Each structure stands twice: as C-alpha cells, then as structure tokens.
C-alpha cells in the first residue's frame, strides 16, 4: 500500500464587516446604499424593486449632506484594515504548531463596499483549501453576521461544511469580557476617576434588533434578541462587580432602525433621559456591541451624548485595534482553523476508505 502524500494546505482568514465609504461622494454612497437595501432592509420591509434605486439615492444624498456639513469621515475601513494586520501579526507570532503544516493568509472584505465579501469568497474558493470568516460584530443576527453566513452558503453550497467556518458567539467569551472591562476602565479620564462615589452612569451601546414585525408577531428571521439581552446582563454584572468600577448604574443603549416593526425599547435616548432625570452628573458611553468605530458609533451615538449635555461626559472608542483584543482574536481564529483542518482530515479519510 502506498501512503498518500499530504501537501501543506493553504487557508485564508477573511476579516469582514459592513463597510462604509472612505471618500465621501454621492457617487460612492449610491452602490453602498443599494446593497444595504437589497441585502438587509428587504429582510424586514417589503420594498418593490423599482423603489430600491429611488430610496438608495435619497439615503445617499441625505448621508452625504449630513456627513459633509459635520465634516465627518468614516474610519471603519481604516480600523478594519488595522485589525486585519494585527490579527495576521499575532497569528504569525503565536508559535502555534499549526503554522508548521499550514500557510495562512489574512485578508479584509466588506458587505457593502469593495472589496466585496461575496466576490472575495468566489475568488478564494479557487486558491485555498479552506476559509475562516471573521465577522467583526460580537452578536449574531440576520442583519449582521447572518449576511456573511448567507454569502458563504451562496458561494460554497454543499461544500460549505468542509471548506468554511464562520467565527460565532464571540459575545459569550469570558476572555472578551475581561478585555472589554480592562480596556474600558483603562480609557477613563482622570477627572472621571476622581468623581468615584458620585452619580456616574455608563451607557453600553449596541445595535438594536427587531422585537415584533409590523403585524405584531415575533419575527421569523433570527434577530439575536436573546443574545443581545444576555450579553448586556453579563457585561453589566461584571462591570458593577469589578474593583475598579466607578459607575452607579449601567444601562443598555440600542441603536434602532425605523422600519420593519417594533425594535428594542432600551435605546440610547431612553438611557440618557433616565440618567438626566435621576440627577446623574456624569455619563460614559462605550459601544461594546461593535468591534470597530463607524458612523453609528463615533458620529450618531457620540452626537446624542454631546446633545445630552451632562456636566461631565466621555465617549470611549470601540475596542478597535487594541493589542489585547488582537491577541484574543488570533487565538479564536487559530482554534477555528484547527477545527476546520481536523474536519477535513476526517472527511478525507472517510472518502478514501474502501
């Protein structure tokens, strides 16, 4: 019997997120808005095909004017590229035995701006033995990580199981919670720390989700509602119990859409109004539901905090390309790569059995 020669496999790691235009022009915003409507919005609201272009063009113009007047430029792609580079470096420096038997390339791709994830998956399918997709959002739903999963299924079909793994359930990892808490307290200003013992509130910002559809029924698609609630409850409990805690209370701050039905009630506006009514003198905002700052966090959410006009406030940026976050993510990706390799080894042996 002749032993089969096993060659060194090639794996790709795709760091992906929504994506936002870097160069602000209406022409650049148009295709992004159209993709958002086709991929996400149509899951919760029926939009005739003829209206997609009209609505997308209207939204593009609206975003352009708002961002231009406020001199806002999205940093999301720059952050995602930096996260990708850190991830690649930490994988290379990990010393994992897996690196001796596999070549790993780390790339970035996006749902709504180039390079597009769906096109990247088709390209990588021809060049690599397997892929790990890393959606850079901690809580899964049909509107976020579900987009990546659908694109994987569309690209790989029946071979998805043997070729691709999608990183998931990141929100439920104790190590991420610890990294978040250390990062949050490490970012607090000296003046806020000096106010420990006074009424200081924390708003944990996350993307809201659909609770009931327009008919008043639970949505048929996976919304991640239970995961969103559980993530907040775990983070609040751990923050409040931490020896470094300076907060009197922690509240959820959801960012909702206006269409599709009833969305999560615990909004940023509600949290800020309650803190104001209860006489809080300081409020900190931390977007824990996003791994990278974007127009929803550093522009929309930040403006709401500014407009609330508390005597003292601080916006703590997303975890972004924090080294500790990068090391943790590298360990998660290496685990997934090894699971994928083991699955392929098993399936390959099964296929060669007489």
LUMNUKOL-82979 format. One record per atom (N, C-alpha, C, O): residue in one letter; x negated, y, z negated. Coordinates in steps of 0.1 Angstrom, whole numbers, plus 2048, in hexadecimal, padded with zeros to 3 digits. Example, Ala and Ser with C-alpha at 12.3 -4.5 7.8 and 13.67 -1.06 7.14 Angstrom:
BEGIN
a77C7C77B2/a7857D37B2/a77C7DF7B2/a7727DF7AB/s7807EA7B9/s7777F57B9/s77F8007B1/s77A80B7B0/
END
This chain:
BEGIN
x7F77F4800/x800800800/x7F780C800/x7EE80D7F8/x7FA816809/x7F282280A/x7F982D802/x804830804/x7F18337F9/x7F683E7F1/x7F984A7FA/x7F284D803/x8048517F7/x80785D7FE/x7FF8697F9/x7FC86A7ED/x7FA871802/x7F187C7FF/x7FB8887FB/x80388C802/x7F888D7EF/x8008987EA/x7F98A57EC/x7EE8A77E5/x7FE8AE7F4/x7F78BB7F7/x7FB8C57EC/x8068C37E5/x7F38CF7EB/x7F68DA7E1/x8028E27E6/x8028E77F1/x80D8E37DE/x8198E97E2/x8188F87E1/x8108FE7D9/x8218FF7E9/x82290D7E8/x82F9117E3/x83A90D7E8/x82F91A7D9/x83C91F7D4/x83D92E7D4/x8329357D3/x8499337D6/x84B9427D6/x8549457CA/x85D93E7C7/x8509517C4/x8589567B9/x85E9647BF/x85696C7C2/x86B9657BF/x8719717C4/x8779797B9/x8819757B3/x8729857B6/x87798E7AC/x8819977B3/x87D99F7BC/x88E9967AF/x89899D7B6/x8A29A57AD/x8A49A17A1/x8A79AF7B3/x8B29B77AC/x8BA9BE7B7/x8B89BC7C3/x8C49C67B2/x8CC9CD7BC/x8C49D57C6/x8C69D37D2/x8BC9DE7C1/x8B49E77CA/x8BC9F47CD/x8C89F47CE/x8B49FF7CD/x8B9A0C7D0/x8B0A137D9/x8A4A107D9/x8B5A1C7E1/x8ACA237EB/x8A2A2B7E4/x8A5A327DA/x896A2B7E9/x88BA337E3/x88BA417EA/x889A4B7E3/x88CA427F7/x88CA4E7FE/x89BA52800/x8A2A4C807/x89FA5D7F9/x8ADA617F9/x8B1A68805/x8AEA74807/x8B8A6180E/x8BFA6681A/x8CCA5F81B/x8CEA54817/x8D6A66821/x8E3A5F823/x8E1A5382D/x8E8A4982B/x8D8A55837/x8D6A49840/x8D1A3D839/x8D4A3283C/x8C8A3F82E/x8C3A34826/x8CEA2E81D/x8CEA2281A/x8D7A37818/x8E1A3280F/x8ECA2A816/x8F2A21810/x8EFA2D823/x8FAA2682A/x8F9A17829/x903A11825/x8EFA1182E/x8EEA0282E/x8EF9FC820/x8F59F181E/x8E9A03816/x8EA9FE809/x8F89FE804/x8FC9F47FE/x8FFA09806/x90DA0A801/x9169FF808/x91F9F9802/x9149FD815/x91C9F381C/x9199E5817/x9239DD815/x90D9E2814/x90A9D580E/x9109D3800/x9159C87FD/x9109DD7F8/x9169DD7EB/x9259D97EC/x92A9D17E5/x92C9E07F5/x93A9DE7F7/x93D9D07FC/x9469C97F8/x9359CB806/x9379BE80B/x9349B3802/x93B9A9801/x9299B47FA/x9249AA7F1/x92B9AA7E3/x92E99F7DE/x92D9B57DD/x9319B67CF/x9409BB7CE/x9489B47C9/x9429C77D3/x94F9CD7D1/x95B9C57D6/x9669C57D1/x9599BE7E2/x9639B67E8/x9679AA7DF/x9719A47E2/x95F9A77D5/x96299C7CD/x96E99F7C3/x9759967BF/x96F9AC7C0/x9799B07B7/x9849B97BC/x98E9BC7B6/x9829BF7C8/x98C9C77CF/x98D9C47DD/x9829C37E4/x9999C37E2/x99B9C07F0/x9999CC7F9/x9A09D67F7/x98F9CC801/x98B9D780A/x98C9D3818/x9849CB81C/x9959D9820/x9959D582E/x9889D9835/x9819E2831/x9849D083E/x9779D2845/x9769E084B/x96B9E684A/x9819E5850/x9809F2857/x97D9FD84D/x977A08850/x9809FB840/x97EA05836/x970A05830/x96BA0F82A/x9699FA831/x95C9F882B/x952A0382F/x94BA09827/x952A0683D/x949A10841/x94DA1E83C/x944A26839/x95AA2183C/x95EA2E837/x95BA30828/x955A3A825/x95EA26820/x95BA27812/x94CA2780F/x947A2F807/x944A1F816/x936A1F815/x930A2C818/x927A31811/x934A32823/x92FA3F827/x933A4A81D/x92BA5381B/x93FA49818/x943A5380E/x93AA52801/x936A5C7FC/x938A457FD/x930A437F1/x922A487F3/x91BA4D7EA/x91DA457FF/x90FA49802/x90DA58801/x904A5D7FB/x917A60807/x916A6E807/x917A737F8/x910A7D7F4/x920A6D7F1/x922A717E3/x916A6F7DA/x912A787D3/x910A637DC/x903A617D5/x8F8A6A7D9/x8F0A6F7D1/x8F7A6C7E6/x8EDA757EB/x8EEA837E5/x8E4A897E0/x8FAA897E5/x8FCA967DF/x8F9A977D0/x8F2AA07CB/x8FEA8C7C9/x8FCA8C7BA/x8EDA8B7B7/x8E8A927AE/x8E6A827BD/x8D8A7F7BA/x8CFA8B7BF/x8C6A8F7B8/x8D3A917CB/x8CBA9C7D0/x8CDAA87C7/x8C3AAF7C4/x8D9AAB7C3/x8DBAB77BA/x8D4AB67AD/x8D0ABF7A7/x8D3AA97A8/x8CCAA779B/x8BEAA379C/x8B7AA0793/x8B9AA47A9/x8ABAA07AC/x8A7A927A6/x89CA907A1/x8B0A897A8/x8AEA7C7A3/x8A8A737AF/x8ADA747BA/x89EA6B7AB/x899A617B4/x898A547AD/x892A537A2/x89EA497B3/x89EA3C7AC/x890A377AA/x888A377B4/x88DA3179F/x880A2B79C/x881A1B79C/x877A14799/x88DA167A0/x88FA0879E/x8869FF7A7/x8809F67A1/x884A027B3/x87B9FA7BC/x86D9FB7B7/x8669F17B7/x868A077B3/x85AA087AE/x858A007A2/x84E9F97A0/x862A00799/x8619F878C/x8629E9790/x85A9E178A/x86B9E5799/x86B9D779C/x85E9D27A3/x85A9C67A0/x8589DA7AB/x84B9D67B1/x8419D57A6/x8389CC7A6/x8419DE79C/x8379DD791/x83A9D1789/x8309CA784/x8469CD786/x84A9C177F/x8459B5787/x8409AB781/x8479B5794/x8429AA79C/x8339A879B/x82E99D79A/x82C9B379C/x81D9B379B/x8189AE78D/x80F9A678C/x81F9B3783/x81B9AE775/x81E99F774/x81699776E/x82999B779/x82D98C779/x823984780/x81E97A77A/x81F98878C/x815981793/x80798078C/x80197578B/x80398B785/x7F798C77E/x7F7982772/x7EE97B76F/x80398376A/x80497B75E/x80596C762/x80096375A/x80B96876D/x80B95A771/x7FD956774/x7F994B770/x7F595E77C/x7E895B77F/x7DF959773/x7D5951773/x7E1961769/x7D996175D/x7DD957752/x7D7956748/x7E8950755/x7EE94874A/x7E693C747/x7E793773B/x7DE937750/x7D692B74D/x7DF91E74E/x7DB914749/x7EB920753/x7F4914754/x7EE90975D/x7E990C768/x7EE8FD759/x7E98F1761/x7F18F176F/x7EB8EB778/x7FD8F676F/x8058F677B/x7FE8FD787/x8008F9793/x7F5907784/x7EF90F78E/x7E4907796/x7E190A7A1/x7E08FC790/x7D68F3797/x7DC8EB7A2/x7D58E57AA/x7E98E97A1/x7EF8E07AB/x7FA8E87B4/x8018E17BC/x7FB8F57B2/x8058FC7BA/x80090A7BC/x7FA9117B3/x8029107C8/x7FF91E7CB/x80C9257CA/x8179217CE/x80B9317C3/x8179397C0/x8169477C5/x80C94E7C2/x82094B7CD/x8209597D2/x82C9607CC/x83795A7CB/x82B96C7C7/x8369747C1/x83997F7CA/x8309877CE/x8469807CE/x84A98B7D7/x8579927D1/x85D98D7C8/x85A99D7D7/x8669A47D2/x8709A57DE/x86C9A67EA/x87D9A57DB/x8889A67E5/x8949AC7DE/x8959AC7D1/x89E9B17E6/x8A99B87E0/x8B69B47E6/x8B69B07F2/x8C19B67DF/x8CE9B37E5/x8D29BD7EF/x8D89BA7FA/x8D09CA7ED/x8D69D57F4/x8CC9DE7FC/x8D19E7803/x8BF9DC7FA/x8B69E4802/x8AB9DB807/x8A89D0801/x8A49DE811/x8999D6816/x88D9D580C/x88B9DF805/x8859CA80C/x8889BE813/x8949B680D/x8949B4800/x89D9B2815/x8AA9AC810/x8A799E80B/x8A0996811/x8AD99A800/x8AC98D7FA/x8B0982803/x8A9978805/x8BC98480A/x8C1979812/x8B897681E/x8B596B822/x8B2981824/x8A897F82F/x89B97982A/x895971830/x89797D81E/x88A978818/x88C969815/x882962818/x897965811/x89995680E/x89894E81A/x89294381A/x89D953825/x89C94C832/x88E94B836/x88994083B/x886955835/x878956839/x87094C830/x868944835/x87294D822/x86B944819/x86E93681B/x86592D818/x87993381F/x87D925821/x87491E82B/x87291282A/x86F925835/x86691F83F/x85891D83A/x85091583F/x85492582F/x84692682C/x84291F81E/x83791C81C/x84D91D816/x84A918808/x85190B805/x85C90880B/x84B9037FC/x8518F77F7/x85D8F97EE/x8668F17EC/x85D9047E7/x8679077DD/x8679167D9/x85D91D7DB/x87291A7D3/x8739297D0/x87A92A7C2/x8839227BE/x8759337BA/x87B9377AD/x8809457AF/x87894E7B2/x88D9487AE/x8939557B0/x89495B7A2/x89A954799/x8909677A0/x89096E793/x89997A793/x894985797/x8A6979791/x8AE985790/x8AB98D784/x8AC988779/x8A899A786/x8A39A277B/x8AE9A9773/x8AE9B5772/x8B89A176F/x8C39A5767/x8C699A75D/x8C798F760/x8C699E750/x8C7993746/x8D498B745/x8D397F742/x8DF991748/x8EC98A747/x8F2987755/x8F399075D/x8F597A758/x8FA976765/x90997A766/x91197A75D/x90C97D772/x91A97F776/x91B97E785/x91197E78C/x92797D78B/x92997C799/x9249897A0/x9219897AB/x924994798/x9209A179D/x9119A479D/x90C9AD7A4/x90A99C795/x8FB99E793/x8F3992798/x8F19917A4/x8EF98978F/x8E797D793/x8EF97479D/x8E996D7A5/x8FC97579C/x90496C7A5/x9029707B3/x9039677BC/x8FE97C7B6/x8FB9807C4/x8EF9787C9/x8EF9737D4/x8E59777C1/x8D99707C4/x8DC9617C6/x8D895B7D0/x8E495B7BD/x8E894D7BE/x8F094A7CB/x8ED9407D2/x8F99537CF/x9009517DC/x8F79527E8/x8F994A7F1/x8EE95B7E7/x8E495C7F3/x8DB9507F4/x8D894C7FF/x8D894A7E8/x8D093E7E8/x8D89327EF/x8D392B7F7/x8E49317EB/x8ED9267F0/x8EF9287FF/x8EF91F807/x8F2935803/x8F4938811/x8E793481A/x8E892F825/x8DB936814/x8CF93481B/x8CB92581B/x8C5920825/x8CD91E810/x8C791180E/x8D290680F/x8CE8FA811/x8DE90980D/x8E98FF80E/x8E68F3806/x8E48F47FA/x8E68E780C/x8E58DA804/x8D78D87FE/x8D68D17F5/x8CD8DF803/x8C08DE7FE/x8BD8E77F2/x8B18E77ED/x8C78EF7EE/x8C48F87E3/x8BF8F17D6/x8B58F67D0/x8C58E67D3/x8C18DF7C7/x8B28DB7C6/x8AC8DC7BC/x8AD8D77D2/x89F8D27D2/x8958DD7D5/x8898DB7D4/x89A8E97DA/x8918F37DE/x8909007D6/x8869077D6/x89B9037CF/x89C9107C8/x8A190E7B9/x8A99067B6/x89B9177B1/x8A09197A3/x8A29287A1/x89A9307A6/x8AD92B79B/x8B0939798/x8AF93B789/x8B6934781/x8A6944784/x8A5947776/x8B294C770/x8B8954776/x8B6946765/x8C394A75F/x8C394A750/x8B994574A/x8CE94F74A/x8CF94F73C/x8C4956734/x8C0952729/x8BE96073A/x8B3967734/x8B796E728/x8B097071E/x8C4973727/x8C997A71C/x8C997270F/x8CA978704/x8C9965710/x8CA95C705/x8BD957700/x8BD94C6F9/x8B295E702/x8A595A6FE/x8A09616F2/x89F96E6F3/x89D95B6E8/x8989616DB/x88C96A6DD/x88A9746D7/x8839656E6/x87796D6E9/x87A97A6EF/x8739846EC/x88397A6F8/x8879876FF/x88D9906F4/x88A99C6F5/x89598B6EB/x89B9946E1/x89099A6D8/x8909A66D5/x8869926D5/x87A9976CD/x8739A26D5/x86F9AC6CF/x87099F6E1/x8699A96EA/x8719B66EB/x86C9C16EA/x87E9B56ED/x8879C06EE/x8869C96E1/x8859D56E1/x8889C26D5/x8889C96C8/x87B9D06C6/x87B9DC6C2/x8709C96C8/x8639CF6C6/x8619DB6CF/x85B9E66CB/x8659DA6DC/x8649E56E5/x86C9F16E1/x8689FC6E1/x8799EE6DD/x8829F96D9/x87CA016CE/x87CA0D6CF/x8789FA6C3/x873A016B7/x866A086BA/x863A126B5/x85EA026C3/x851A086C7/x853A156CF/x84AA1D6CF/x85EA166D6/x861A226DE/x867A2E6D7/x867A396DC/x86CA2B6CA/x873A366C3/x869A416C0/x85EA3F6BC/x86EA4D6C1/x866A596BE/x864A5A6AF/x86BA556A7/x859A616AC/x855A6369E/x860A6B696/x863A6868B/x866A7569D/x870A7D696/x87DA74693/x883A76688/x880A6B69B/x88BA62698/x888A5868D/x890A56684/x87CA5368D/x878A4A682/x878A51675/x87CA4B66A/x875A5E675/x875A66669/x883A68663/x885A6B657/x88DA6666B/x89BA67667/x8A2A5A662/x8AEA59660/x899A50660/x89FA4365B/x8A6A4664E/x8A2A4D645/x8B2A3F64D/x8BBA42642/x8C6A4B645/x8D0A4B63D/x8C5A53650/x8D0A5B654/x8D8A5465E/x8D5A48662/x8E3A5A663/x8ECA5366C/x8E6A5467A/x8E8A5E681/x8E0A4967E/x8DAA4768C/x8E1A3C693/x8E2A3168D/x8E6A3E69F/x8EDA346A6/x8E5A2F6B2/x8DDA366B7/x8E7A236B6/x8E1A1D6C2/x8EBA186CB/x8F4A106C8/x8EAA1C6D8/x8F3A186E3/x8EBA0E6EC/x8E2A126F2/x8EFA026EC/x8E99F86F5/x8F19F7702/x8FC9F3702/x8EB9FC70D/x8F29FE719/x8F09F1722/x8E59EB723/x8FB9ED728/x8FC9E1731/x9069E473B/x90F9EC739/x9059DD746/x9109DE751/x91C9D774C/x91C9CC747/x9279DE74C/x9349D8748/x9399CE752/x9339CC75C/x9449C774E/x9499BD757/x9589BC757/x95E9C274E/x95E9B6761/x96C9B5762/x9729AC757/x96D9A1755/x97D9B1751/x9849A9746/x9919A374C/x994997749/x9989AB753/x9A59A775A/x9A59AC768/x9A19B876A/x9AB9A5771/x9AD9AA77E/x9B89B377F/x9BF9B6775/x9BB9B878B/x9C69C378C/x9D49BD789/x9DD9C5787/x9D59B0788/x9E29AA785/x9E39A7776/x9ED9A2771/x9D89AA76E/x9D89A8760/x9D399A75C/x9D4997750/x9CE993765/x9C9985763/x9BA985761/x9B398D767/x9B597B75A/x9A697975A/x9A1977768/x9A7970770/x99697D76B/x99097C779/x98D96D77C/x988966773/x98E96A789/x98B95C78D/x97C95B78E/x97695078C/x974965791/x966964793/x95F965785/x96596A77C/x952961785/x94B961778/x94696F775/x93E97577D/x94A97576A/x947983767/x93C98475D/x93798F75B/x93997A756/x92E97B74B/x93398273F/x92B987737/x94098373D/x94698A731/x941984724/x93D98B71B/x943977722/x93F971716/x930972713/x92C975708/x92897171E/x91997371C/x916981718/x90D984710/x91D98B71E/x91B99971B/x91E99C70C/x9169A3706/x929997707/x92C9996F9/x9229926F0/x91E9976E6/x91F9856F3/x91697E6EB/x9089846EA/x9029856E0/x9039896F6/x8F69906F7/x8F699C6ED/x8EC99E6E6/x9009A46EE/x9019B06E5/x9019AC6D6/x8FA9B26CE/x9099A26D3/x90B99E6C5/x8FD9996BF/x8FA99C6B4/x8F69916C7/x8E998C6C3/x8DF9986C1/x8D89986B7/x8DF9A16CB/x8D59AC6CA/x8D99B56BE/x8D09BA6B7/x8E59B86BC/x8E99C16B1/x8E59BB6A4/x8E09C269B/x8E89AE6A2/x8E59A7696/x8D69A8693/x8D29AA688/x8CE9A569D/x8C09A469B/x8B99B2699/x8B09B4691/x8BF9BC6A0/x8BA9CA69E/x8BD9CF690/x8B49D4689/x8C99CD68C/x8CD9D167E/x8C69CA673/x8C49D0668/x8C29BE676/x8BB9B666B/x8AC9B866B/x8A59B4662/x8A69BF675/x8989C1677/x8939CB66C/x8999D566A/x8879C8666/x8819D165C/x87F9DF662/x87E9E965A/x87C9E066F/x8799ED675/x8869F5678/x885A0067D/x8929F0676/x89E9F667A/x8A0A04674/x89FA05667/x8A4A0D67C/x8A8A1B677/x8B7A1E679/x8BBA29676/x8BEA15680/x8CBA18685/x8D6A1467A/x8D6A0A674/x8E0A1D67A/x8EBA1B671/x8F5A11678/x8FCA0A671/x8F6A12685/x8FFA0968C/x8FAA0869B/x8F3A116A0/x8FE9FD6A1/x8FB9FA6AF/x9089F76B7/x9109EF6B2/x90A9FE6C2/x9169FC6CA/x9139F96D8/x9099FE6DE/x91C9F16DE/x91A9EE6EC/x91F9FA6F5/x928A006F2/x9179FC700/x91BA07709/x91BA01717/x911A0071E/x9279FE71C/x9299F8729/x92AA02734/x930A0D732/x9259FF740/x927A0874B/x930A00755/x92C9F675B/x93CA06757/x9469FF75F/x948A0576D/x944A1076F/x94E9FD775/x953A02782/x962A06780/x968A03775/x967A0D78A/x975A12788/x97FA09790/x98BA0B78E/x97B9FF797/x9849F779F/x9849E979B/x97B9E4795/x98F9E279E/x9909D479D/x9989CF791/x99C9C3790/x99C9D8788/x9A49D477C/x99E9DA76F/x9999E676F/x9A09D3764/x99C9D8757/x98D9D4754/x98A9C8755/x9859DD751/x9779DB74E/x9749DB73F/x97D9DF737/x9699D773B/x9659D772C/x9689E4726/x9649EF72B/x96E9E471A/x9729F0713/x9679F770B/x968A03709/x95D9F0708/x9529F66FF/x9489FE708/x93D9F970B/x94CA0970C/x944A11716/x93AA1A70F/x93BA1C703/x931A20716/x928A2A711/x92FA3670C/x92CA3B701/x939A3B713/x941A4670F/x948A44701/x948A4C6F8/x94DA386FF/x954A346F3/x94AA346E7/x94DA396DD/x93EA2E6EA/x934A2D6DF/x930A3B6DB/x92FA3E6CF/x92DA446E4/x928A516E1/x933A596DA/x930A616D1/x93FA586DF/x94BA5F6D8/x94CA5B6CA/x94EA636C1/x94BA4E6C7/x94DA486BA/x941A4D6B1/x944A516A5/x935A4D6B6/x92AA526AE/x92CA616AB/x928A656A0/x930A686B4/x933A776B2/x93DA796A8/x93CA8169F/x948A726A9/x954A7369F/x950A6F691/x955A75688/x946A66690/x942A61683/x937A6867D/x931A64673/x933A73684/x929A7C67E/x91AA7867F/x912A7B677/x917A70689/x909A6B68C/x901A77691/x906A7F699/x8F5A7968B/x8EDA8468F/x8E3A8069A/x8DDA896A0/x8E1A7369C/x8D7A6F6A6/x8DCA626AD/x8E2A5A6A6/x8D9A616BA/x8DDA556C2/x8D2A516CB/x8CCA5A6D2/x8CFA446CB/x8C5A3F6D5/x8CCA366DF/x8D6A2F6DB/x8C8A376EB/x8CEA2F6F6/x8C4A266FC/x8B9A2A6FF/x8C7A196FD/x8BDA0F703/x8C5A0670C/x8CE9FF708/x8C2A06719/x8C99FE723/x8C39EF723/x8BB9EC72B/x8C89E8719/x8C39DA717/x8C89D0722/x8C39C5723/x8D39D4729/x8D99CC733/x8D39CD740/x8D89C774A/x8C89D4741/x8C09D674E/x8B29D474B/x8AD9D9741/x8AB9CD753/x89C9CB752/x8949D7758/x8889D9755/x89B9DF760/x8949EA767/x89D9F6768/x8A99F576A/x897A02765/x89FA0E767/x8A4A10775/x89DA0D77E/x8B0A16776/x8B6A18783/x8C0A24782/x8C0A2A778/x8C7A2778C/x8D0A3378C/x8DBA32782/x8DFA3C77D/x8DFA2577E/x8E9A24774/x8E4A27766/x8EBA2C75D/x8D7A23764/x8D1A25756/x8CBA33754/x8CFA3B74C/x8C0A3675C/x8B9A4275A/x8BFA4E760/x8BBA5A75D/x8CAA4D767/x8D2A5876C/x8E0A59766/x8E2A6375E/x8E9A4F768/x8F6A50763/x8F7A4F754/x8FDA5774E/x8F1A4474F/x8F2A42740/x8EAA4E739/x8EFA5372F/x8DFA5173E/x8D7A5C737/x8DEA69737/x8DEA7072D/x8E6A6C742/x8EDA79742/x8F8A79738/x8FBA83732/x8FFA6D736/x909A6C72C/x903A6F71E/x90AA75715/x8F8A6A71B/x8F1A6C70E/x8EEA7B70D/x8F0A81702/x8E9A81717/x8E6A90717/x8F2A98714/x8F2AA170C/x8FDA9571C/x909A9C71B/x910A9B70D/x917AA4709/x90DA90706/x913A8E6F8/x90DA986EF/x913A9B6E4/x901A9D6F1/x8FBAA86EA/x8FAAA56DB/x8FFAAE6D3/x8F5A9A6D7/x8F2A976C9/x8E6AA06C5/x8DEAA36CD/x8E5AA46B8/x8D9AAC6B3/x8CCAA56B7/x8C2AAC6BA/x8CCA986B6/x8C0A906BA/x8C4A846C2/x8CDA7D6BE/x8BDA826CD/x8C0A766D5/x8B3A726DD/x8AAA7A6DF/x8B3A656E1/x8A8A606E8/x8ADA556F2/x8B4A4C6EE/x8A8A566FE/x8ABA4B708/x89EA43708/x893A4770C/x8A0A36705/x894A2C706/x895A25713/x89FA1E716/x88BA2771C/x88CA21729/x88DA11728/x88AA0B71E/x891A0B733/x8929FD734/x8859F6732/x87A9FD732/x8859E972F/x8789E272D/x86E9E4738/x8629E3736/x8739E5744/x86B9E8750/x85F9DF751/x8619D3751/x8539E4753/x8479DC755/x83F9DA748/x8339D9748/x8469DA73C/x83F9D7730/x8379CB730/x83C9C0735/x82A9CB72C/x8229BF72D/x8289B3725/x8279A872B/x82D9B571A/x8339A9712/x83F9A371A/x84099771A/x8479AC720/x8529A7728/x84C99F734/x851994737/x8429A473A/x83C99D746/x83698F742/x83798674A/x83098E736/x82A982732/x83597872F/x83496C733/x84097C729/x84B973726/x85296E733/x855963735/x85397873D/x85A974749/x85196A751/x856961757/x84496C750/x83A962757/x83C954751/x83C94B758/x83E953744/x83F94673E/x84D940742/x84D934744/x857948743/x864943748/x86393E757/x86893375A/x85C94575F/x85B94276D/x85293576E/x85692C776/x848934767/x83F928767/x84791B763/x846911769/x84F91D759/x858912754/x86190D760/x863901762/x867917767/x870914772/x86990D77D/x86E904784/x85D912780/x85590C78B/x8528FD788/x8538F5791/x84E8FB77C/x84B8ED778/x8578E4778/x8568D877C/x8638E9774/x86F8E2775/x8738DF784/x8778D4787/x8718E878C/x8738E679B/x86A8DC7A0/x86E8D37A8/x85D8DC79D/x8538D37A2/x8578C579D/x8558BB7A5/x85B8C3791/x85E8B678B/x86B8B1793/x86B8A5796/x8748B9795/x8808B579C/x87D8B07AA/x8828A67AF/x8748B87B1/x8708B47BF/x8688A77BF/x86989F7C8/x85F8A57B4/x8588987B3/x86188C7B2/x85F8827B8/x86B88E7A9/x8758847A7/x87D8807B4/x87E8757B7/x88288B7BB/x8898897C7/x8818837D2/x88687B7DA/x8748877D3/x86B8817DD/x8688737DA/x86986B7E4/x86686F7CE/x8648607CA/x8718587CD/x87084D7D2/x87C85E7CA/x8898587CD/x88B8557DC/x89084A7E0/x88785F7E4/x88885E7F2/x87F8537F8/x88284D803/x8748517F2/x86A8477F7/x86B8397F1/x8638307F5/x8758377E9/x87782A7E3/x87D8217EE/x8868257F6/x8798147EF/x87E80B7F9/x88D8087F6/x8938007FE/
END
